[in-house]
């Protein structure tokens, strides 16, 4: 979706041509006044002058003055439009100044992200794997309870939605596994009795990695009867920093500023910025996001922490501005975007176009 459109205030817009059409019509009529007044009388009133048409020209001098006033109006019209253009240019300059300042803050936030010796882009890749593993552990804990619980609990766990699992695992990633101790059953949408069964299992699974990391074991795997818990897609992971300690200090301000930028653009009056223009500004922002940043943004938006990204089917910023279009679909898990987007009245064709088109040469 590319746009070369540039907003300018047209001097000779539709309103101008309506006014000028009326003006020209009056000019033509007035030009015929001398002839009409020197040849005819109207309703008993005789306008024909003694000296014919030459005297009649003097009669129409007020009308000529009206035409002069019309020309003056046109001059003011041109000046009015020039002033409108100037006001628009100043408003746009202020908008862009604020936008690029917010964009600078975003870049500064990214530069400030640091754990150990990882640079910013490497860090988001580690965040991605930590979050994905948190989801896998959470799902595994629920599946474990499902196998051993009574029938009433099994029915509840079977109906526990994927998006609720994502919300819980994201908040564990965001706040750290100690969050499990404090979160209530109401917050995660489970009956108290069921949560009392699930909570200890979750705590044990996450605490195991915390303890192992302290002992120098940096691998993310399950130390149980299984050979090892693999991520969907396969592969074991090594943690370059202490996992599940919480990333709110690093990511909280990052996401608040990111949301503020998109909301600032989206909130501009449509008469000031058209949607294609707004999209181009958001595209400039999106170009700063790596693939893993876009994926984590998606899962942030599925959690209760980032609900505003998806608030309203017609106003979803994620959907409207295609904020995750560059992310490879293979990086997603659990609730895939293509499945979620069907809830936003998007056709299959629209969903396919949402993401980057494939390189057709690779398909030959």
Secondary structure, 3 states (H helix, E strand, C coil): CCCCCCCCCCCCCHHHHHHHHHHHHHHHHHHCHHHHHHHCEECCEECCCCCCHHHHHHHCHHHHHHHHHHHHHHHHHHHHHHHHHHHHHHHHHHHHHHHHHHHHHHHHHHHHCCECCECHHHHHHHHHHHHHHHHHHHHHHHHHHHHHCCHHHHHHHHCCCHHHHHHHHHHHHHHCCCHHHHCCHHHHCCCHHHHHHHHHHHHHHHHHHHHHHHCCCCEECCCCCCCCCCCCCCCCEECCCCCCCCCHHHHHHHHHHHHHHHHHHHCCCCCCCCHHHHHHHHHHHHCCCCHHHHHHHHHHHHCHHHHHHHCCCCCCHHHHCCCCCCCCHHHCCCCCHHHHHHHHCCCHHHHHHHCCCCCHHHHC
